[in-house]
Amino acid sequence: QAGFDVFTKNPLVDTAKIAQIGYCFGGTVALEFGATGVPFVTSIAIHGSYGVQPGWAKNMKGMFVMLHGAEDPNYPREIDMALADLREAKVPFELNLYSGTKHGFSEPKNKAEERANAEAIAAATRVMKERFGI
């Protein structure tokens, strides 16, 4: 929060056009910080963790994007719970699951993870362009 506060006080920052993106633990931070009600246009979690308390999404602002490995053994059921909360709170979201990929696909170890990494980057880029109108 302190870093965000300093960032938004910079006169070069348009506070109506702020997004966050995080990988792994950073994806978890994107979810948890976004859940505090910070006015992000978009929050993107790439192979993050979704172990949140029920009702976490009620304060979420903007769109929430989850780019996740379909074979990630760490968080499969958490995604279902996160989606339920996003739906209940009427938060716009996008979920992309990449087959043949586990956690950490942004450091590819096989062809499926290379594909997933490229597709996740393309999805994040597309969402940012759509949300910021560029």
N, C-alpha and C positions, 0 to 999 in steps of 0.2 A: 504494500500500500504506500509506503514512504517513497519508493522509487517512482511509482505511478504519479504521486502527488507532485514530485519534482518535475517529472516529464511534462505533465499537463500545464505547469506554470511557465514553460518555455514559450515565448511569443511566436516561435516558428511552428508550434504544434496547433493543428486544427482539432480541437477537442471533440468535434462532432464526427471525426473520421479516425478513430483509433480502433485497431484490431489487435488480437494477440494470437500467437501460434506457439505450440510447444510440442516437443517430442518426448516420449516416455514420461519421466517425472515432470517435465515441462508441460506435457499434455494434461497431467493431473493438476498441475498448478493452474493451467488455463481454465479447467473446469471449476476448481475450487475458488479461484479469484473471481471468475465470472459470476459464480453463484452469490457473491456478496452484493451484486447489483451495480457493479461498475459499468458505466454506459459504453460498452464495446459495441461496435458495429457487427463484429464477428469474432468468435473464439474458435480456434481450430486445434484439435488434439490429434496428434499422429502417434499411433500405438501408445496411447495413454492408459491410465487406470481409471476405473469408474466406480470405485468403492465408496459411494456417498450415502449420506443419510436420506431416507425418504423425504421428499418435498424440497430437495436442494435446488431445483430449477425454478421455483416460484419467483425468485428475484433476478433471474438471468435476463440480460438485455441483449438484443441483437440475435444473430443466428449462431447456432452451435453446430460445428462440423466434426464428425468422428471418422477418422481414416484408420482402419484397423485390420490386423491380420485375422483372417477367419479361423485359423488354427491356433491362435494364441491361447495356450493352456491356462494362462494366468487370470484372464478376465472375461470369459464368455458369458456367464450369467449376469455379471455386473452391467453389461451393455443392455440387456433386457430391462433391468431396473432403471437405468438411466433414461432409456427411451420412454418408459412409462411416465417418468416424472416430466420429461420434456413435453410429451403429449398433453399431460394433465395441465401443465402451466401454459400451454399453447405457445411454446417457444419454437420458432422455425428451426428446423434441423436438417442435416444431411448425414447419412451413414453410408460409408463405402466399406465393404468387407472384401478383402483380397484373398482368394482361395490359394491354398498351398503355402501360406505365409504364417509365421509365428510372430512373437513379439520381437521388436527390434529390426523389422525389415528395412529400415532406412540405412542399415549397414548390410547390404545384401550378401547372402551366403549361397544362393542358388538362383536359377533363372526365374522362378516364381517371385522371389523377393526382389529381383531386379525389375521385373514388370510392375510389382506392387509399388515399389519406390517411385518409379517413373509416373505411374498413374496417380499416386498420392500427391506428388509435386504438381502434376497437371490439374488435379482437382482443386488443390489449395489455390493455385494461380487463378483458375477460372472463378472460384468463389470470390476471391478478393477483387477481381475485375468487375464482377457482377455487383458486388456490394458497394464498391466505391465508384461505379459508373465510369470506369476507364477502359 
